[in-house]
Amino acid sequence: MKIGIDARTLMDKHYSGVSGFTYSLLKEILKIDDSNQCVAFLNSFKKIDANLFDKKIKVVKTSYPNKFLNYILFKFFKYPQIDKLLKSDIYFQPHINFCALSGKTHSVIVVHDL
């Protein structure tokens, strides 16, 4: 199975809260799961260090300004559909962020501090 991961929270300089949760979860999943493939989605208009991840995780990056991506492309145009971009079977969101999905893939969203 190909698991798409919204890794935009891992672009923070210092991990805490959601970014700490995401980092720890991915680290532990990679220790125990050899049968599934992980593909991480990153976005930044600036240059990003994509070496944040283990070599087991493929990184797919777009280079839109974040506000443009979130408020214009995702919200109004439903583009890019991240699950199609990552070619994932399931999409994991560790935080409630704007995103556009095709509706043909399953998704898991973590809602913190309910």
Wavefront OBJ file of the C-alpha trace (Angstrom):
o trace
v 0.000 0.000 0.000
v 1.184 3.532 -0.723
v 0.610 5.923 2.194
v 0.576 9.651 1.471
v 1.545 11.899 4.367
v 0.941 15.613 4.762
v 4.408 16.509 6.066
v 4.012 20.282 5.945
v 4.050 20.404 9.757
v 7.619 19.073 9.668
v 8.838 22.231 7.996
v 8.947 24.008 11.384
v 12.417 24.896 12.638
v 11.810 23.402 16.079
v 9.484 20.468 16.608
v 6.801 20.722 19.263
v 3.124 19.878 19.421
v 1.850 18.645 16.056
v 5.281 18.629 14.395
v 6.730 16.616 17.298
v 3.817 14.176 17.120
v 4.211 13.787 13.337
v 7.967 13.263 13.531
v 7.706 10.674 16.328
v 4.866 8.812 14.613
v 6.713 8.579 11.280
v 9.917 7.497 13.011
v 8.112 4.651 14.801
v 6.124 3.568 11.720
v 9.344 3.314 9.716
v 10.844 1.067 12.407
v 8.051 -1.499 12.266
v 6.627 -1.307 8.727
v 8.600 -2.657 5.804
v 5.686 -3.616 3.585
v 4.147 -0.206 2.824
v 5.615 2.724 0.915
v 5.401 6.245 2.369
v 5.274 9.384 0.245
v 5.471 12.788 1.953
v 3.943 16.001 0.641
v 5.859 19.245 1.239
v 5.216 22.728 -0.063
v 7.261 25.889 0.084
v 7.965 28.829 -2.147
v 11.393 28.876 -0.487
v 14.037 26.180 -0.778
v 13.335 23.233 1.545
v 15.694 20.665 2.968
v 13.990 17.455 1.794
v 16.548 15.387 3.704
v 14.326 15.611 6.776
v 13.196 12.094 6.109
v 14.520 8.591 6.110
v 15.448 7.294 2.669
v 12.390 5.027 2.931
v 10.123 8.058 2.453
v 9.842 9.563 -0.999
v 9.245 13.327 -0.989
v 6.967 15.136 -3.430
v 7.285 18.908 -3.243
v 5.371 21.804 -4.728
v 6.656 25.361 -4.695
v 3.619 27.566 -4.226
v 3.439 30.370 -1.678
v 1.591 28.734 1.243
v -1.248 31.261 1.467
v -1.846 30.963 -2.293
v -1.852 27.155 -2.084
v -4.156 27.006 0.942
v -6.633 29.802 0.270
v -6.811 29.886 -3.518
v -5.747 26.563 -5.046
v -7.021 24.127 -2.403
v -10.107 26.006 -1.240
v -11.496 27.305 -4.536
v -9.970 25.223 -7.319
v -9.482 21.914 -5.442
v -6.034 21.745 -7.015
v -3.620 20.001 -6.783
v -5.371 16.867 -5.579
v -2.680 15.616 -3.266
v -3.661 11.949 -3.343
v -3.309 11.958 -7.146
v -0.039 13.891 -6.940
v 1.373 11.326 -4.498
v -0.398 8.381 -6.174
v -1.410 7.216 -2.698
v -3.943 4.613 -1.578
v -4.519 6.346 1.734
v -3.714 9.901 2.848
v -2.685 10.786 6.403
v -3.121 14.311 7.763
v -1.537 14.814 11.190
v -3.196 18.226 11.456
v -6.255 19.936 10.058
v -4.699 21.801 7.145
v -6.216 22.934 3.901
v -5.860 20.284 1.234
v -7.613 18.992 -1.856
v -8.251 15.286 -2.308
v -9.915 13.525 -5.220
v -12.393 11.607 -3.075
v -11.121 8.315 -4.489
v -8.699 7.654 -1.682
v -9.271 7.048 2.008
v -7.975 9.639 4.434
v -7.121 9.776 8.105
v -7.137 13.125 9.906
v -5.817 13.617 13.432
v -7.699 16.219 15.458
v -5.631 17.228 18.472
v -6.872 18.533 21.833
v -10.581 17.806 21.565
l 1 2 3 4 5 6 7 8 9 10 11 12 13 14 15 16 17 18 19 20 21 22 23 24 25 26 27 28 29 30 31 32 33 34 35 36 37 38 39 40 41 42 43 44 45 46 47 48 49 50 51 52 53 54 55 56 57 58 59 60 61 62 63 64 65 66 67 68 69 70 71 72 73 74 75 76 77 78 79 80 81 82 83 84 85 86 87 88 89 90 91 92 93 94 95 96 97 98 99 100 101 102 103 104 105 106 107 108 109 110 111 112 113 114
